[in-house]
Amino acid sequence: MSSSTSLLVSKANDLFVEIFESAVEPFGLRSKDFIVLTAIDSMGPQSQQQLARTHGIDRTTMVSVVDGLERLGLVQRARNPDDRRKYAIGLTSEGQALLRHKLTPTMLNAMDAFLAPLTPDERELFNKLLWRLVYERPPAKSSGAGAS
């Protein structure tokens, strides 16, 4: 069961990423771009380091993502008033409009495509199970290397 479960989780992830990437590609974006835009929209302006840490994106990759979004006019860097050495990344009005009026509906359609084989009840159960797997984990034991 374990190896088939890991294979299915991996294949489901690959399928979702493929659908996700196809959905944002017409906008000249990648999935990480969408993740960053939605994070800034929901949590407000943040530093690149905060964005990288919160979303598990490598810091070097985050620089590239933010640079690309800035070139597209979707985000802007502003000096942090509390620490002038740092910048906060915020959405521009163009970024906010694109996210709310085009990207979010597009992503909802992509999610529907991914979940198409499931009934509404199965979708609800799937979401509950994913929530438990991601957010209701027991604290990790620090028993050294090789813990399973």
Phi and psi restraints in degrees (value plus and minus 20) as a CYANA .aco file:
   2 SER   PHI     -79.0   -39.0
   2 SER   PSI     -69.2   -29.2
   3 SER   PHI     -88.1   -48.1
   3 SER   PSI     -56.1   -16.1
   4 SER   PHI     -90.7   -50.7
   4 SER   PSI     -54.6   -14.6
   5 THR   PHI     -84.2   -44.2
   5 THR   PSI     -65.8   -25.8
   6 SER   PHI     -84.5   -44.5
   6 SER   PSI     -57.8   -17.8
   7 LEU   PHI     -85.1   -45.1
   7 LEU   PSI     -63.9   -23.9
   8 LEU   PHI     -84.7   -44.7
   8 LEU   PSI     -61.9   -21.9
   9 VAL   PHI     -82.0   -42.0
   9 VAL   PSI     -63.4   -23.4
  10 SER   PHI     -83.1   -43.1
  10 SER   PSI     -65.2   -25.2
  11 LYS   PHI     -86.3   -46.3
  11 LYS   PSI     -59.6   -19.6
  12 ALA   PHI     -83.2   -43.2
  12 ALA   PSI     -61.8   -21.8
  13 ASN   PHI     -81.7   -41.7
  13 ASN   PSI     -66.2   -26.2
  14 ASP   PHI     -79.2   -39.2
  14 ASP   PSI     -63.4   -23.4
  15 LEU   PHI     -84.1   -44.1
  15 LEU   PSI     -65.2   -25.2
  16 PHE   PHI     -83.3   -43.3
  16 PHE   PSI     -64.0   -24.0
  17 VAL   PHI     -80.6   -40.6
  17 VAL   PSI     -61.9   -21.9
  18 GLU   PHI     -80.9   -40.9
  18 GLU   PSI     -65.6   -25.6
  19 ILE   PHI     -85.7   -45.7
  19 ILE   PSI     -63.8   -23.8
  20 PHE   PHI     -80.1   -40.1
  20 PHE   PSI     -69.9   -29.9
  21 GLU   PHI     -83.6   -43.6
  21 GLU   PSI     -60.9   -20.9
  22 SER   PHI     -83.2   -43.2
  22 SER   PSI     -53.6   -13.6
  23 ALA   PHI     -90.7   -50.7
  23 ALA   PSI     -58.1   -18.1
  24 VAL   PHI    -112.5   -72.5
  24 VAL   PSI     -34.9     5.1
  25 GLU   PHI     -78.0   -38.0
  25 GLU   PSI     -59.6   -19.6
  26 PRO   PHI     -80.6   -40.6
  26 PRO   PSI     -39.2     0.8
  27 PHE   PHI    -113.5   -73.5
  27 PHE   PSI     -15.2    24.8
  28 GLY   PHI      54.6    94.6
  28 GLY   PSI       4.7    44.7
  29 LEU   PHI    -139.5   -99.5
  29 LEU   PSI     146.4   186.4
  30 ARG   PHI    -138.5   -98.5
  30 ARG   PSI     150.4   190.4
  31 SER   PHI     -79.6   -39.6
  31 SER   PSI     -59.2   -19.2
  32 LYS   PHI     -82.7   -42.7
  32 LYS   PSI     -54.4   -14.4
  33 ASP   PHI     -81.7   -41.7
  33 ASP   PSI     -65.9   -25.9
  34 PHE   PHI     -82.3   -42.3
  34 PHE   PSI     -62.9   -22.9
  35 ILE   PHI     -79.1   -39.1
  35 ILE   PSI     -65.4   -25.4
  36 VAL   PHI     -86.0   -46.0
  36 VAL   PSI     -64.4   -24.4
  37 LEU   PHI     -80.3   -40.3
  37 LEU   PSI     -64.6   -24.6
  38 THR   PHI     -89.1   -49.1
  38 THR   PSI     -54.7   -14.7
  39 ALA   PHI     -83.8   -43.8
  39 ALA   PSI     -65.5   -25.5
  40 ILE   PHI     -85.8   -45.8
  40 ILE   PSI     -59.8   -19.8
  41 ASP   PHI     -82.9   -42.9
  41 ASP   PSI     -61.3   -21.3
  42 SER   PHI    -104.0   -64.0
  42 SER   PSI     -49.7    -9.7
  43 MET   PHI    -132.1   -92.1
  43 MET   PSI     -23.3    16.7
  44 GLY   PHI      63.2   103.2
  44 GLY   PSI     157.4   197.4
  45 PRO   PHI     -76.1   -36.1
  45 PRO   PSI     119.5   159.5
  46 GLN   PHI    -162.4  -122.4
  46 GLN   PSI     141.7   181.7
  47 SER   PHI     -95.8   -55.8
  47 SER   PSI     139.8   179.8
  48 GLN   PHI     -79.5   -39.5
  48 GLN   PSI     -58.0   -18.0
  49 GLN   PHI     -83.4   -43.4
  49 GLN   PSI     -62.8   -22.8
  50 GLN   PHI     -82.3   -42.3
  50 GLN   PSI     -65.7   -25.7
  51 LEU   PHI     -80.4   -40.4
  51 LEU   PSI     -65.3   -25.3
  52 ALA   PHI     -82.5   -42.5
  52 ALA   PSI     -67.6   -27.6
  53 ARG   PHI     -85.1   -45.1
  53 ARG   PSI     -66.7   -26.7
  54 THR   PHI     -83.2   -43.2
  54 THR   PSI     -54.8   -14.8
  55 HIS   PHI    -130.5   -90.5
  55 HIS   PSI      -9.1    30.9
  56 GLY   PHI      43.4    83.4
  56 GLY   PSI      14.4    54.4
  57 ILE   PHI    -126.0   -86.0
  57 ILE   PSI     110.8   150.8
  58 ASP   PHI     -71.8   -31.8
  58 ASP   PSI     120.4   160.4
  59 ARG   PHI     -79.9   -39.9
  59 ARG   PSI     -59.3   -19.3
  60 THR   PHI     -85.1   -45.1
  60 THR   PSI     -62.1   -22.1
  61 THR   PHI     -82.9   -42.9
  61 THR   PSI     -59.9   -19.9
  62 MET   PHI     -81.8   -41.8
  62 MET   PSI     -59.3   -19.3
  63 VAL   PHI     -78.7   -38.7
  63 VAL   PSI     -65.5   -25.5
  64 SER   PHI     -82.9   -42.9
  64 SER   PSI     -62.6   -22.6
  65 VAL   PHI     -82.1   -42.1
  65 VAL   PSI     -69.6   -29.6
  66 VAL   PHI     -85.0   -45.0
  66 VAL   PSI     -61.3   -21.3
  67 ASP   PHI     -78.1   -38.1
  67 ASP   PSI     -65.0   -25.0
  68 GLY   PHI     -84.3   -44.3
  68 GLY   PSI     -63.0   -23.0
  69 LEU   PHI     -86.3   -46.3
  69 LEU   PSI     -54.7   -14.7
  70 GLU   PHI     -88.0   -48.0
  70 GLU   PSI     -62.5   -22.5
  71 ARG   PHI     -79.8   -39.8
  71 ARG   PSI     -54.9   -14.9
  72 LEU   PHI     -99.0   -59.0
  72 LEU   PSI     -26.1    13.9
  73 GLY   PHI      58.0    98.0
  73 GLY   PSI       0.9    40.9
  74 LEU   PHI    -115.3   -75.3
  74 LEU   PSI     -45.2    -5.2
  75 VAL   PHI    -153.3  -113.3
  75 VAL   PSI     143.0   183.0
  76 GLN   PHI    -159.4  -119.4
  76 GLN   PSI     129.7   169.7
  77 ARG   PHI    -115.2   -75.2
  77 ARG   PSI     114.2   154.2
  78 ALA   PHI    -152.8  -112.8
  78 ALA   PSI     123.2   163.2
  79 ARG   PHI     -79.7   -39.7
  79 ARG   PSI     118.2   158.2
  80 ASN   PHI     -94.6   -54.6
  80 ASN   PSI     100.6   140.6
  81 PRO   PHI     -83.9   -43.9
  81 PRO   PSI     -43.5    -3.5
  82 ASP   PHI    -104.3   -64.3
  82 ASP   PSI     -42.0    -2.0
  83 ASP   PHI    -169.9  -129.9
  83 ASP   PSI      77.8   117.8
  84 ARG   PHI     -83.4   -43.4
  84 ARG   PSI     -31.7     8.3
  85 ARG   PHI     -99.7   -59.7
  85 ARG   PSI     -36.4     3.6
  86 LYS   PHI    -128.9   -88.9
  86 LYS   PSI     137.4   177.4
  87 TYR   PHI    -136.7   -96.7
  87 TYR   PSI     127.5   167.5
  88 ALA   PHI    -127.4   -87.4
  88 ALA   PSI     116.5   156.5
  89 ILE   PHI    -116.4   -76.4
  89 ILE   PSI     102.9   142.9
  90 GLY   PHI    -148.5  -108.5
  90 GLY   PSI     140.9   180.9
  91 LEU   PHI     -96.2   -56.2
  91 LEU   PSI     122.3   162.3
  92 THR   PHI    -103.0   -63.0
  92 THR   PSI     150.2   190.2
  93 SER   PHI     -82.6   -42.6
  93 SER   PSI     -54.3   -14.3
  94 GLU   PHI     -85.8   -45.8
  94 GLU   PSI     -62.0   -22.0
  95 GLY   PHI     -84.0   -44.0
  95 GLY   PSI     -62.6   -22.6
  96 GLN   PHI     -83.8   -43.8
  96 GLN   PSI     -64.5   -24.5
  97 ALA   PHI     -84.2   -44.2
  97 ALA   PSI     -65.2   -25.2
  98 LEU   PHI     -80.7   -40.7
  98 LEU   PSI     -65.7   -25.7
  99 LEU   PHI     -81.6   -41.6
  99 LEU   PSI     -70.1   -30.1
 100 ARG   PHI     -94.0   -54.0
 100 ARG   PSI     -59.1   -19.1
 101 HIS   PHI    -116.4   -76.4
 101 HIS   PSI     -40.5    -0.5
 102 LYS   PHI    -144.7  -104.7
 102 LYS   PSI     -72.3   -32.3
 103 LEU   PHI     -87.3   -47.3
 103 LEU   PSI     -65.2   -25.2
 104 THR   PHI     -82.3   -42.3
 104 THR   PSI     -68.5   -28.5
 105 PRO   PHI     -80.4   -40.4
 105 PRO   PSI     -57.5   -17.5
 106 THR   PHI     -82.4   -42.4
 106 THR   PSI     -62.6   -22.6
 107 MET   PHI     -90.4   -50.4
 107 MET   PSI     -53.8   -13.8
 108 LEU   PHI     -83.7   -43.7
 108 LEU   PSI     -58.9   -18.9
 109 ASN   PHI     -85.2   -45.2
 109 ASN   PSI     -59.3   -19.3
 110 ALA   PHI     -84.2   -44.2
 110 ALA   PSI     -61.0   -21.0
 111 MET   PHI     -84.7   -44.7
 111 MET   PSI     -60.5   -20.5
 112 ASP   PHI     -80.7   -40.7
 112 ASP   PSI     -60.3   -20.3
 113 ALA   PHI     -83.5   -43.5
 113 ALA   PSI     -62.3   -22.3
 114 PHE   PHI     -84.0   -44.0
 114 PHE   PSI     -62.2   -22.2
 115 LEU   PHI    -110.6   -70.6
 115 LEU   PSI     -15.1    24.9
 116 ALA   PHI     -70.2   -30.2
 116 ALA   PSI     -58.5   -18.5
 117 PRO   PHI     -89.8   -49.8
 117 PRO   PSI     -30.9     9.1
 118 LEU   PHI    -117.5   -77.5
 118 LEU   PSI     125.5   165.5
 119 THR   PHI     -94.4   -54.4
 119 THR   PSI     146.0   186.0
 120 PRO   PHI     -76.0   -36.0
 120 PRO   PSI     -61.0   -21.0
 121 ASP   PHI     -85.0   -45.0
 121 ASP   PSI     -60.3   -20.3
 122 GLU   PHI     -85.8   -45.8
 122 GLU   PSI     -57.4   -17.4
 123 ARG   PHI     -82.0   -42.0
 123 ARG   PSI     -64.4   -24.4
 124 GLU   PHI     -82.7   -42.7
 124 GLU   PSI     -64.4   -24.4
 125 LEU   PHI     -83.9   -43.9
 125 LEU   PSI     -64.4   -24.4
 126 PHE   PHI     -76.7   -36.7
 126 PHE   PSI     -65.8   -25.8
 127 ASN   PHI     -83.5   -43.5
 127 ASN   PSI     -62.6   -22.6
 128 LYS   PHI     -82.4   -42.4
 128 LYS   PSI     -62.3   -22.3
 129 LEU   PHI     -87.0   -47.0
 129 LEU   PSI     -62.1   -22.1
 130 LEU   PHI     -81.4   -41.4
 130 LEU   PSI     -62.0   -22.0
 131 TRP   PHI     -77.3   -37.3
 131 TRP   PSI     -67.1   -27.1
 132 ARG   PHI     -81.6   -41.6
 132 ARG   PSI     -64.2   -24.2
 133 LEU   PHI     -82.8   -42.8
 133 LEU   PSI     -56.8   -16.8
 134 VAL   PHI    -108.6   -68.6
 134 VAL   PSI     -63.9   -23.9
 135 TYR   PHI    -129.8   -89.8
 135 TYR   PSI     -30.5     9.5
 136 GLU   PHI    -136.4   -96.4
 136 GLU   PSI      18.7    58.7
 137 ARG   PHI    -101.1   -61.1
 137 ARG   PSI     123.0   163.0
 138 PRO   PHI     -87.4   -47.4
 138 PRO   PSI     135.2   175.2
 139 PRO   PHI     -76.1   -36.1
 139 PRO   PSI     120.4   160.4
 140 ALA   PHI     -87.5   -47.5
 140 ALA   PSI     119.4   159.4
 141 LYS   PHI    -107.4   -67.4
 141 LYS   PSI     116.1   156.1
 142 SER   PHI    -118.9   -78.9
 142 SER   PSI      54.8    94.8
 143 SER   PHI    -120.4   -80.4
 143 SER   PSI      -2.7    37.3
 144 GLY   PHI      73.1   113.1
 144 GLY   PSI    -192.3  -152.3
 145 ALA   PHI     -88.4   -48.4
 145 ALA   PSI     127.5   167.5
 146 GLY   PHI      62.1   102.1
 146 GLY   PSI     -12.0    28.0
 147 ALA   PHI     -84.8   -44.8
 147 ALA   PSI     120.2   160.2
